[in-house]
């Protein structure tokens, strides 16, 4: 089958083209000339994938070998994967999808990672200056916000595409930050995307008018993050000045800082894929990078060399034993619930899962939430053989 894959973002600037389309432009929205490249919609939800990289088995893979997505969604996720890891998907893939409405994602052949932001020992200022070269600017609140983290798709591209979507439609019920990879690996982008939704909420009607933007019908326009819940095991989240206080996994006294920063950016909900009540079965199902990467969060290297601390050389090093990753996810659910976030536990209904034990664990973890009695304990997702 012959198929030409058309450009995703098309901009026509020649005088001849502008002359021919002047009448149409006066009638139609400017969004009509663009097909969105890195965002997609499902129902009344707007999805923003940040990365294809993951620190566990990617959530689409956990749905089973027969799991399929709408073709437009799969194409978006493939574009993110190619931007993130160039050449990771073969170029003729779209030919196979030409006549299919639902398709399977290509095999996930990207190595798992424990972080996307390099961490040069415990000297974060030196690390930021020497390795990341982050572009920042002062926001209206006086804080320094990240504009770019040198990863792809760029933060500015994601924010501009999200804003364009919201500019041209007021029908979305929520913004969901999710995709093939783990969004909390890229915390700088996560917070920037979440903050960009704020001007479109009805409560900021004056700001919306000032920016000539229409407030959305859903006055709150909530932002939800779909995550594997392993963010407490990421060596360097990138954005927080408190990262200099620790060597690897976020220490308990700093965990609320991360969750509160997410809430301050406008993130009100988390969907956490726990997938089992058995902490050792979790290691087999999810292959968390914070455990399988040699059983330790540290790479080899000396502090003086700017590398990670070596567990054998540093008494402060932390070795993550089997089952620890499951504990990390449970702690995130508990602490997010305590802070008032809308937390949803998701589990794949695959053969062999102890559903009764999973429901019991979910009741315990969500019992600290303010709306505990109104919550569905577990959202069961279908497994596709």
C-alpha positions in Angstrom: 0.0 0.0 0.0 1.3 3.4 -0.9 0.9 6.0 1.8 2.4 9.4 2.2 2.6 10.6 5.8 1.7 14.2 5.7 3.5 16.8 7.8 2.0 17.1 11.3 2.3 20.9 11.6 1.8 22.8 8.4 2.5 26.5 8.0 2.0 28.2 4.7 3.6 31.5 4.3 3.9 32.2 0.6 2.0 35.2 -0.8 0.3 33.0 -3.4 -1.0 30.7 -0.8 -2.1 33.5 1.5 -3.9 35.2 -1.4 -5.8 32.0 -2.3 -6.9 31.3 1.2 -7.7 34.8 2.5 -11.5 34.2 2.4 -11.3 30.9 4.1 -9.0 32.2 6.8 -11.5 35.0 7.6 -14.1 32.3 8.2 -12.2 29.5 9.8 -10.1 29.3 12.9 -6.3 29.5 12.7 -6.3 26.1 14.2 -7.7 24.7 11.0 -4.2 24.9 9.4 -2.6 22.8 12.1 -2.8 19.1 13.0 -1.6 18.7 16.6 1.6 16.7 16.9 2.2 15.9 20.6 -1.3 16.0 22.2 -4.4 14.0 21.7 -8.0 13.7 22.9 -10.1 10.9 24.3 -13.7 11.8 24.9 -13.7 15.2 26.7 -10.2 14.8 28.1 -7.1 16.5 26.6 -4.0 14.3 27.0 -0.4 15.7 27.1 2.4 13.0 26.9 5.7 14.3 28.1 8.1 11.5 27.3 8.3 7.9 26.1 11.0 7.0 28.7 10.0 5.0 31.7 11.3 3.7 35.0 9.1 0.6 34.9 7.2 -1.5 32.3 5.3 1.2 30.5 1.6 1.3 31.4 0.3 0.6 27.9 2.5 -2.6 27.9 0.9 -3.7 31.2 -2.5 -3.8 29.4 -1.4 -7.0 27.6 -0.1 -8.0 24.2 -3.5 -7.5 22.5 -4.0 -3.9 23.8 -4.9 -1.5 21.1 -5.4 2.3 20.9 -7.2 4.6 18.4 -4.8 5.1 15.5 -4.6 8.9 16.1 -3.6 8.3 19.7 -1.0 5.7 18.7 0.4 8.0 16.0 0.8 10.8 18.7 2.6 8.5 21.1 4.9 7.3 18.3 5.8 10.9 17.4 6.7 11.5 21.0 8.8 8.4 21.1 10.7 9.5 17.9 11.2 13.0 19.3 12.4 11.5 22.6 14.6 8.7 21.1 15.2 9.5 17.4 15.1 6.4 15.2 13.4 4.2 17.8 10.4 3.5 15.5 10.7 2.4 11.9 9.7 5.0 9.3 7.2 2.9 7.4 5.1 2.1 10.5 2.3 4.3 9.3 1.8 2.2 6.2 0.7 -0.7 8.3 -1.8 1.5 10.1 -3.4 3.1 7.0 -6.7 1.2 7.1 -7.0 0.4 10.8 -9.0 2.4 13.3 -7.4 0.8 16.3 -3.8 -0.4 16.3 -1.1 -1.8 18.7 1.8 0.3 19.6 5.2 -0.9 18.2 7.2 -3.0 20.6 8.8 -1.0 23.4 12.5 -1.4 22.8 13.8 1.6 24.8 15.9 0.8 27.9 14.3 1.6 31.3 15.9 4.6 33.2 15.9 5.7 36.8 15.9 9.4 35.8 16.1 11.8 32.9 18.0 14.6 34.6 21.6 13.8 35.3 22.6 14.2 38.9 26.2 15.2 39.6 26.7 14.1 43.2 25.2 16.3 45.8 26.3 19.6 44.2 23.1 20.6 42.5 24.1 24.2 41.6 27.2 22.9 39.8 25.2 20.2 38.2 22.6 22.7 36.9 25.3 25.1 35.6 27.5 22.4 34.0 25.2 19.7 32.7 21.6 20.9 32.3 21.9 24.6 31.3 18.2 25.1 32.0 16.5 28.1 30.5 14.4 29.9 33.1 12.3 33.1 33.5 10.6 34.9 36.3 6.8 34.3 36.4 4.1 36.6 37.6 4.5 35.1 41.0 8.2 36.1 41.1 9.3 32.5 41.0 11.8 31.1 38.5 10.0 28.8 36.1 11.7 26.3 33.7 11.3 27.1 30.0 13.4 24.3 28.6 15.1 21.2 30.0 16.9 20.3 26.8 14.7 17.2 26.3 12.3 16.5 23.4 9.5 17.3 22.8 10.6 20.7 24.2 8.6 22.3 27.1 7.8 25.3 24.9 6.4 23.1 22.2 4.2 21.2 24.6 2.9 24.3 26.3 2.2 26.1 23.0 0.3 23.1 21.6 -1.7 22.7 24.8 -2.6 26.4 24.8 -3.6 26.2 21.1 -6.0 23.3 22.0 -7.5 25.2 24.8 -7.7 28.5 22.8 -9.8 26.8 20.2 -12.1 24.6 22.3 -13.9 25.1 25.6 -15.4 21.6 25.7 -12.7 19.8 27.6 -13.5 18.4 31.1 -10.0 17.9 32.2 -6.3 17.9 31.1 -4.5 14.6 31.6 -0.7 14.5 31.7 0.0 10.9 30.6 1.4 8.9 27.7 3.6 5.9 27.0 6.3 7.0 29.4 6.4 8.1 33.0 5.6 11.9 33.3 7.2 12.4 36.7 10.6 11.5 35.2 10.3 14.9 33.6 9.1 17.0 36.5 10.2 20.4 35.0 7.9 19.8 32.0 5.2 18.4 34.2 4.9 21.5 36.3 5.2 23.9 33.3 2.4 22.2 31.4 0.2 22.1 34.5 0.8 25.8 35.2 -0.2 26.7 31.6 -3.8 25.5 32.2 -4.5 28.1 34.9 -5.5 31.1 32.6 -8.2 29.0 31.1 -10.2 28.4 34.2 -13.4 30.4 34.8 -12.2 31.6 38.2 -9.5 33.6 36.3 -12.1 35.2 34.0 -10.4 38.6 34.2 -7.1 37.1 33.2 -8.8 35.2 30.4 -10.3 38.4 29.0 -7.0 40.2 29.3 -5.3 37.5 27.2 -8.3 37.2 24.9 -9.0 33.7 25.9 -12.3 32.0 26.6 -12.7 30.4 30.0 -13.7 26.8 29.9 -17.2 25.5 30.6 -15.7 23.3 33.3 -14.9 26.0 35.9 -12.1 24.0 37.5 -10.6 22.4 34.4 -8.7 19.9 36.6 -5.3 18.5 35.7 -4.7 14.9 36.4 -1.4 12.9 36.2 -1.4 9.2 35.3 1.7 7.7 36.9 3.3 4.5 38.0 3.8 6.1 41.4 7.6 5.6 41.5 8.5 9.3 41.6 9.9 8.9 45.1 12.6 6.7 43.6 13.8 9.1 40.9 17.4 10.3 41.8 17.0 13.8 40.5 13.6 15.4 39.9 15.3 18.4 38.5 13.2 21.3 39.6 13.5 21.4 43.4 16.3 23.2 45.3 15.8 20.6 48.0 17.4 18.0 45.8 20.8 19.2 47.1 19.7 17.9 50.5 19.7 14.2 49.4 21.8 11.7 47.6 19.2 9.5 45.9 15.6 8.6 46.9 13.6 11.6 48.3 13.8 11.5 52.0 10.5 11.6 53.8 10.8 15.2 55.1 11.0 16.4 51.4 8.3 14.3 49.9 5.5 16.7 50.7 7.4 19.4 49.0 7.2 17.6 45.7 3.4 16.9 46.1 2.7 20.4 47.2 4.6 21.8 44.2 2.4 19.7 42.0 -0.7 21.0 43.7 0.5 24.6 43.5 1.0 24.1 39.8 -2.7 23.1 39.5 -2.5 19.3 39.6 -5.4 18.1 41.6 -5.6 14.4 40.8 -3.3 11.3 40.5 -4.1 8.0 38.9 -1.6 5.6 40.3 -1.0 2.2 38.7 -0.4 -0.1 41.7 -1.4 -3.3 39.8 -1.0 -5.7 42.7 -1.1 -6.0 46.5 1.9 -8.2 46.6 5.2 -6.3 46.9 7.3 -9.0 45.4 4.8 -9.7 42.6 5.1 -6.0 41.8 8.8 -6.4 41.0 7.9 -9.2 38.5 5.0 -7.3 36.8 6.4 -3.8 36.7 10.2 -4.4 36.7 10.8 -1.1 38.5 14.1 0.4 37.5 14.9 1.5 41.0 15.2 -2.2 41.9 16.2 -4.0 38.7 19.0 -1.6 38.0 21.4 -3.8 40.1 19.3 -3.4 43.2 20.5 0.1 43.9 19.6 3.7 43.0 23.3 4.6 42.6 25.5 4.2 39.6 29.2 3.6 40.1 31.4 6.6 40.6 33.0 8.7 43.3 31.6 11.9 44.7 34.8 13.7 43.7 34.3 12.8 40.1 30.8 14.3 40.0 29.2 10.9 39.7 26.6 9.1 41.8 27.7 7.9 45.2 28.9 4.3 45.3 27.0 2.2 47.8 30.0 0.2 48.7 32.1 3.4 49.4 29.5 5.6 51.1 27.7 4.7 54.3 24.8 7.0 53.4 24.1 4.9 50.3 20.7 3.3 50.1 20.3 -0.2 48.6 16.7 -0.9 47.5 15.8 -4.4 48.4 13.2 -6.5 46.5 9.7 -5.2 47.3 10.9 -1.6 48.1 9.4 -0.2 44.9 5.9 -1.3 45.9 6.4 0.4 49.2 7.4 3.6 47.4 4.2 3.6 45.4 2.0 2.9 48.5 3.7 5.8 50.3 3.0 8.2 47.5 -0.7 7.2 47.5 -1.0 7.7 51.3 0.8 11.1 51.3 -1.1 12.5 48.3 -4.4 11.5 50.0 -3.4 13.2 53.2 -2.7 16.4 51.3 -6.2 16.3 49.7 -5.3 15.2 46.2 -7.9 13.2 44.3 -6.1 9.8 44.2 -7.3 6.9 42.1 -5.7 3.5 42.3 -5.7 1.5 39.0 -5.1 -2.2 38.6 -4.9 -4.4 35.5 -7.4 -7.3 35.9 -5.0 -9.9 34.7 -5.0 -13.6 35.5 -3.6 -14.5 39.0 -4.2 -11.1 40.6 -5.7 -11.4 44.1 -8.6 -9.0 43.7 -9.8 -9.3 47.3 -6.4 -8.4 48.7 -6.0 -5.6 46.3 -9.3 -4.1 47.3 -8.3 -4.4 51.0 -5.0 -2.6 50.4 -6.7 0.1 48.4 -9.2 0.8 51.3 -6.3 1.1 53.7 -4.3 3.4 51.5 -7.2 5.7 50.6 -8.7 5.8 54.1 -6.7 9.0 54.8 -8.4 10.8 52.0 -11.0 13.5 52.9 -13.5 12.0 50.4 -12.8 8.4 51.4 -16.4 7.4 51.6 -17.2 8.7 48.2 -14.3 7.0 46.4 -14.3 3.9 44.3 -11.5 1.9 45.9 -10.0 0.4 42.7 -10.4 1.2 39.1 -10.0 -2.1 37.3 -8.7 -2.0 33.8 -9.1 -4.8 31.3 -6.2 -7.0 30.4 -5.9 -7.9 26.6 -4.4 -11.3 25.8 
